[in-house]
């Protein structure tokens, strides 16, 4: 299947390299995702959480020949480096930003493998910096597939993994051993206490900026996240969405809420939000 966007580098992403004494095992014990047994040249998607269970850094991980690479938000590189070096303790692992590599999409060149979240996102790769141009189309496709971005949607210490749909996108392992914030994540899973979810929305006109309130009458239902034209993502309070009887509005733009085809949990979208 042809990619809906041209091969391009993502300037919003950066690469951290780990090498030395079992770097994949080191990350396995820190991140939400299953990394033990991850085949070489395969991506995994997960997050480093706070002790309170909120996402500090969401990342992609791939390894080859004993070296592990972490694809993270460029804006979060220094913060993530500091935390990884703190948790390293006495392990003999070299951890550093890799300025020679760039994160790319839509190409099989370099260290490439399918995006672990959704097959529709195609290939994600690490390529030599400067080997591919920047481009357009990726964010629109990401939004259309209901997938959140680190900077544009998730942020730092704002959302629980369930709110960003990590439990539905292979971003959380519920069978692995302990990792930071695991108790909170497990409790939300077993009690079903995730009241908010990131969902795709479309507007009758171009959507407003991130943080714009979404209301049904006087009831606050959620807030806008990233958008491209009249398509976007929003953090939605599910119980309030289900009870909405008035049309959803954000800055006078009428909204429709959509359930992605990959979302296996029950979401009630009333006629007022369709």
N, C-alpha and C positions, 0 to 999 in steps of 0.2 A: 504494500500500500504506500502510495506516495505521501510524503510529509506535507501537511498543509502550510508549512512555513519553510523558507530557505534555510540551508545550513548556516549557522551563525554562532558567534560567541555571546555569552551573557555577561555583560560588564558588571552586573550587580552581584556576581558570584566570585568567590575566591577559592583557592586550594590550599589545604594544609597537608603536609606530608609527615607520616610517622614511620619510623624504621627502628629496628633493634630487637629487643627481647619481647616477642609475642605481642605486637601492637594491636592485632585484631582482637585478641583475648582481653586486652586492656580496655578497648572501646566497648566490647561486649558487656563488660561489667559496669559500664557507665550509662550507656544509651538504652533507649526503650526498645529497640529493635533486636531481632535475632541475628547475631553476627557469627556465632560459633557454627562452623561448617559452611559458611558462605563460600560458594565456589569462586575461584579466581575470575576476574573480569565480569563480575556480576554486581549490580548496584543493590544496595539496601537503603531504606529510608527510615529515619528515626529522629530522636531528639535527646538532647541533654536537658534534664529537668532540674528545677529547684527542689529543695527538700519538701516544699509545700505542693509539689506536683505540677507546677506550671512550666510551660515551655520556655527555656532560656535560649536555646539555639536548636533549630531544626536543620538537619543535615542529610546528605547522601554520602554513602561510604562505598568504596570499591578498593580491591587490592590485587596486586600482581607481584609475584616473585618475592614475597616477604615484606613488601612495602605497601603501606595502607595510605589511601588518599581520602581526605574529607572535603567534600564540596559544601561550602557554607556561604551565607550572605557576606559580601565583602565588607559591609558596615559592621559586622559582628566578629570579624577575624581576630582582632586583638583581644577582645573579651574572651572568645573561645580558646585562644592560645593560652591565655593566663590560667583559665580553669583547667585545661588539660595538663598543663605543667604542674599545677597545684596537686591534682589527683595522681600524678605520676609517682609521687613519693620517691622511692629508691629504685624503681624499675629502670632498667637500662634501655630507655627508649628516647630517640631523638625526635623532637617535635618542633616543626618550623613551618612558616608560610613558604609555599613554593611559588616563586615569582616567575618561573619559566613556563607554567601551565595555565591554561584558561579552561573554563567550563563551556562546553558547546552543546548544541541541540541540532537534531536533523541531519547528523552525519555519522557514518560508520568509521571515520578515521580516528586515529589515536586509540586511547583506551576507552572503548565504547561498548555499551550494553543497553538493553531496553530499560526505559524508565520503570522502576518497580511499583509505582503507584497505579498506573493505568496503561495498558497497551496502546491506547490511542495517542499517547504522548510521544511514541516513537523512541528513537535512540537518544541517549544522553552520553556525553563523552568528555574526556580530558584530552586536550590537544595543545601543541606548542603555542604559546602566546603569539598572536599576530598572524597565525596561519589561516584564520577565517575572519571575515568581516563581521561587524554587528549587523543586525537586521530587524525586521518587523514581523509580526504575526504570531510570535510565540505566546505573548501574554494574552492575546485575544483567544487563542486556542486553549490555553490553560484555564481561563475564566469560563469558557464554554463547557469545559469538562468538570467544572466545580472544584478546581484544585487551588489551594491557597499558596501564596508566595510569602517568603520569610519576612521581608520588609513591608510589603504592601498590605498584608493581611494579618499575619501571626504576631509579629513584634516580639518583644522580650518580656517575660514575666507577666503576660496579659491573659493567656488562654491555657486551659487544660488540654491535654492531647485529644480527648473525646470531642471537645468543642471544635477542634480543627480537623476532626474526622480521621485521626491517626489510627483509631481502632478499626476503621473500615478500609484503610489504604495500606495495610501491611506495615504500618509504622510502629506498632506495639506488639510485643510478644507477651502473651499471658501464661506462658509455660516456662519461661527462663527463670534463672535465679535472680537474686536481688539486684536492683539498680536504684539510683537516686530517684526518690519520689514514687517508688513502686507502690507503696501502701495506698497512697491517695488514688492512683490510677486503678488499682485492683478494686478498691472500694466503689469507685464510680462505675466500674464494669459490672460488678456483682449486684449492686443496688439500683442500677439504672438511673443514676442521679444527674446525668448530663442534661441540663435544661436548655442549653444553647448549642447551636450547630451553625457552621458556616454553610450557606446554601447559595446556589446561583439565583440571580434575579434578573429580570428585564424590565426596562422602563418604557413608558409611552413616549419619552423624549430622552435626551442625553442625561445620564445620571450625575448627581452632585458629588462633591468631594468626600473622601474618607472621613468618617466620623459623623456624617449627617444622620440625623435621627429618622427612623422609620416608624410611623404611627398609623394606627387604625382608630380613627376618631381621636379621643384623648389618650388612648392607651399606647405606651411605648412598646413596640414589638421588636425593635432591633436597631442596628446602625449599619451604614454603608461601609464597605471595605474598598478593595480595588475595583476599577471599572474601565471599560473601553467603550465609548459611545453609549449605547443604551443597554449594554450587557455588563453585569458586574457580579460581585460576591457580597454577601451581607452576613453579619452575625445575627441570627434570629433566635428569639426566645420561643421555643416550640409550643409551650402551653398557651401562650398569648396568641401565637399564630393560629392555633387550632380554634380559638374562641373568637377570632376576628369576624365582625359582621359589617364593618365599614371598609371601604377600599383602603389599601395600604398606600400611604403617601410619604415621599421624602422630598423636601423643598418643592412642594407642589407637583412633583412628578409621580404619576400613578405607577405602582409596582406590581409585577407578577412574580411569585415565588415558584421555583421548580425543584423537583427532586431528581438528582442525577440517577442514571440507570444503574450505577454501581452501588447505590445506597440501599443496603439491605434492611435497615431499621424502618419501622413504621413512622411516617410523617403525615400529619393531617393538614392538608391545604384546603381551606374553605373556598367557596366560590368568590368571596370578596378579595381573595389573594391570587386568583388565577388570571 
